[in-house]
């Protein structure tokens, strides 16, 4: 991959609004007739969320080439609100229109916005995801789970241990010169081979081998490639549509022409609660986060059980109960979150029905616009944490 950038960024070009509107109509028509529509995203989809791009006039690599420092805090990524582009892609996914998403971004916003884990290839990793090389177990964190690289750029150890086998955990970031994750790249390539339409959003398409994914689509006669970017790309000659505008400006128009509202961002957390009975009057309450596929998720700071003096402040969140639970009591829990979006504590009442070791799932939905939580108990099959 190329880490170079010129001191003077390539000029950004903005199409007139009437041109963008017509191109949005053309793109919407192509999306409607598409059988296997995929999208390919770069840093440009996150700039409106406050995360800088790389090769723009104020991009990270442009500033580096100029000898200037990037004034950006990593905490900004954790506090970023997914953009209208992020949320439009989520809604297209949920309606079965967008079949697959390939992303070069490491900011985690696609997953946080609601893109499902089996519908995305994060080719360059995710700064909120770490994994165990020995047993393959993954973890999603509501904090930056990236190595400090103090010893070597190749040392991806995060300093935490796998809860399954005890081995060192590694971040998923792909640094320059490293191979892309094999499975993620294979899935991206397979979907590109099937795609009849690929929409590139906010990518310079200069980083290899990720840029070969839209190229696969652009080189096929019966497939169409649409590129939305403010600067020229090496694949412009392969594109059926070239749109020079910000990705939000395009996607807002496209969704309007598809007559599909763009949903607001809702932060969704899935909570599992288990009670392990060791004796008639001795139990352990276990609380933990899980993703839609059962992957463990860290998003809690503490868990407090009503009438218990002990507050569980570290994972695993386990609270001992020395009392009889024969009569199906309500176990009232107060949850404290990492709070990147200013989430207040929330209380849930877990009804113990006498079934020890049974996992109960709760969906917690936070609306950052009104500062309110909505909680609900989930029915259906429980997950065994991976």
N, C-alpha and C positions, 0 to 999 in steps of 0.2 A: 504494500500500500504506500501511497505517496503522502509524505508529511510536509511537502514544500508548498509555498504560496508566494506570489509576487508581492513586492512592497506596495504596489498600486493595484488594488483589486480591479477585476474586470468590471466594466461599467454595467450598472443595473438598468434594465429596460422595463418600462411600464407601458403596456398597451392601453390605448384609450378605453374608457369605460364601456362605450358602445361595442367595441371590438371584444372585450372580455365577456360582455353579456351574450353576444352571438356565439362565441366559442363555448360558453357555458351551456347554451342550448344544444349545440352540436354534441358536446360531451354527454349531456344528459340523455340525448337520443341514443348514443352509442351504449351507454350503461343499460338503458331499457332493453336493447336488443341483444345484449351480451349474455352468453351462457356460462362463461367462467371468467369473471371480472376480478382482477387482483390489483393491489396498489403497492407502490414502492415509495417509502418516505425517507427524507433526509432532515437535516437540522432546521430547514426552513419552516417545518410544520410547528416548531416549538418556539420560534422567535417571539411571537405575540404573547407567549406565556412567560417571557422574561429570560429565556435561555438563549445565549448568543449562538450564531452559526459559526462556520469556520472560514469560508472564503469570501464573505461579504466585505463591504468597506470597513466594518467594525468587527469582523470575524476574528476568532481566536488565532488562527494561523496567519491572517493578514497582519494583525497587531504584532505577532511574534516576528514576522519578517521585517517589520518597521522598528523593531527594538522596543516596542511599547508593551506594557503589562496589561493583561486582561483584568478589569475590575469586576470580578464575579465570585460570589461565594457559593460553595457547594450546597449550602442550606437552601439556596434559591430553588434548586431542582426539587427538593422535598416539599416546598411550599407552593410550587407552581400549579396553577389551575389549568387543566387540559383545555386546549384551544378549540374554537368552533370546528376546525379541521379534524382534530382528534375525535370530537363527539359525533361529527357527521359520519366518520368511518365506523364508529361503534354502531350507529343506527343502521347503516347499510349492512353491516355484519348481522345484526339482530334480525333483520328482515330477509336474510338469505341472499342478498344482492351481491355483497362483497364476499368472495369465496376465500380469499387469503390475503394476508398483509405481510410484506417484507419490509423490514426497517433497518436502517443503519444507526439509529439513535440508541444511546445508552441511558437516557434520562428516565426510563421507566414509565413515561406518561401514557403510552399506548396501553400497557397492562392496567395501569391505575384507572384509566378512563373506562375500561370495560371490555377491551379486546380479549377474547378467550385464549388460554394458553395453547390450544391446538389449532388456532387460526393465525398464528404469527410466527415468523422467524426473525429473531433479534440477532442479526448477523454479527454485530459488533459487541454483543453482550448487554447486560442490564446492571446498572450500578446498585440496584436493590436486590440482586439475586446472587446467591453463592451456592456452592455445591461441594460434595465429597467425591474426590477422584476414585476412592477405593470402592465405595458401595453405590455411588450414583445418587444418593439422597440430595434433594434440593431444598433450599430455604429461601423465603422471600422476607425481606426486612423493611420496616418502615424507618430505615436509617441507611446511611451510605455504607454498603458492604463491599468495600474495595481495599485492596492491599495498599500499604504505604510505599511499597517498592523501595524500601530503604536499602535492602541488600542487592537487589537486581530487578531490572524491568521484567525479568522472567519469573520472579518470585511472586506468585499470585496468592499466597497464603494470607488470610484475613486475620489470623490470630484466634479464631474460634474453632471449636471442635464439633465434629459430627455427633449428634445425639444417638445415632444408630450404632456406629462402630467405633467412635472415639478418634477417628483420624482427623487430620487437619482439613479445614474448609478452605476453599479457594474461590476467588471472585471469578466472574464470567466475562470480564472485560477482555476484548481482543486488542492487544497493543500492536503497533506497527511492526511488520515482519513476522507476525504469528499467523497460523492457519485459522481459518474460520471454523466454527463448530460444525462438525461433519453432518450431524443429523439436521440441524437448522438449515444449512446450505442445500442439502439434498432435497428437503421439503420445499424450499424456495424454488429450486430448479425444476422440480417435478410440477409445481403449480404454474411456473412460467411456460413449460412445455404445453400445458393444457389450456393456458389462457388465450382467449380471443380478444381481450382488452386489458392493457396494463396502464395505469395512471401513475405517473411519477410526480411526486409532490415535494418541492423544496429540496432537491438534491442536485449538486453539481455534476454528478455521475462521473467523477474523475477518480474515485477510489476503487481499486481492484482488490479482489475479484467480485466484490458486491455488485458492481455496475454491469456484470455480465448477465444478471437476472433480467432487467428490462431489455437488454440487448437481444436476449433469446426471443422475446416477443416481437421486438421491432424488426427482426430479420425474417420473420415468417410472413408469407404473402397473405394468408387468410387472417392474420391477427393485426390488431391496431395498437399503436403506442401513442399515448398522450403525455406531454411533458409540461408541467407548470413550474417555472423557475424564473427568477429575475435575471439570471445571467445565462449565457450560452452554455450548452453542454456538448460533449463529444457525440452524443446520440441524436442531435437535432435532425440530422439528415434522414434518420430512420423513423421519425415521428410523423404521424398523420395529423396531429394537432400540436401546435406550439403556443403556449399561453404564458405571457409575461406579466404576471401579477402576483400579489401575495396569495398564499394558499387559502387563507381564510376568505379573502374576497372572491375567489373562485368557488370554493365549496359552499358558501352561503348562497350563491346564485344557483349552483347546480342543484342543491337540495330544494330550493324554491321551485325550480322547473320540474323536479321530480315529484313535487307536492308532498315532500316528506319533511316534517319539522325536525330541527336539530335539537336534541334533548339537552337539558342543562346537566352539568356534571354533578353526580351524586357519589360521594365516597362510600363504597360498600365494603363492609367487613363481615367475615363469617366466623362465628365463635362456636367452639365445641365445648361442652360441659359433660364431665363424667364423674360418677361417684363410685369409688371402689370400697366395698365393705370388707373389713378385716375381722370384725366381730359384731355382735349385736349392738354394741355401743361404741364401736371404733370404725371410723370411715375416713376416707381421704377424698377431698373434692379437688378435681383437676380441671383447669381452664386453659384453653389455648386457641390460637387462631389457625384457620385452614383456608386455603384457596379453593376455587371451584373444583379442582381435581384432587384435593386432599393434600397438596403440598403445604407444609407448615409455614405460617406467616406470623412474623413478630410485629405487633402493633400496640401492645399494651405496656404501660409502665408499672401498673400495680392492680391487684384484685383484692377487694375487702369483702368479707362475709359478715353480714349483720350479726351482732351479738358476739363476734369473735374479736379478741384483742389483737390477734396477729394479722398483719397485712402482708400478703405475698408480693414482693417487689422485684422478683427476678424469675426468669423462665427456668424450669417449668413452674407455672403458678399452681402450687399445691397447698391446700389448707386442710389441716387435720380437724376432724369433728369427733368429739367425745360425747356422744348422746345417741339415744335411740331414734331411728328414722322410720319406725314401723308405721306411722300414720300419715305418710305422704306429705311431709311438711314442705313449705315454700322456702327455698334457700335464696335469700335476697343478696344479690351481689352488686357491688359498686365497682365499675370499671373505669380506670384512668388510662388515657391514651397518650401516645407520643405528642400529639397536639400540634402538628405542623400546620394544620388548618384552623387552629384555635378550637379544636373539638372539646366541648365540656365533658365532664364525667357523665356516665349514664348508668342507670340501675336496671337490672333485669331480675325477674323472679323465676327461679328454676324449680319446678315441681318434681320432687323425687317420688317416683311411683313404685319404689321397692326393687327395681331391676338394677342390680349392681353391674358396673362396667358397661352400662348402656350409654352410647354417645348420643347426646341431644344437640342439635344444631340450631343456631340463632343467626338471623340476618340482621345486621345493624347498618342502617342507611343514614348518612349524615349529609344534610343540605347546608352547604357553607354559606348560602345566601341569607338564610334566616337563622342559622346557628342551632338547628334542631335535629335531634336524633329520632328515627323511627325504627322500632324493633319488632321483630316477628319471629315466631318459632317455625322452623322448617320441617316439613314432612318429607318422607322418602328415605332412600338408602343413605346410611351414614358412611363416612369415609374412614379408612384406615390411613393415618398420616404416612406419607411416603418417606 
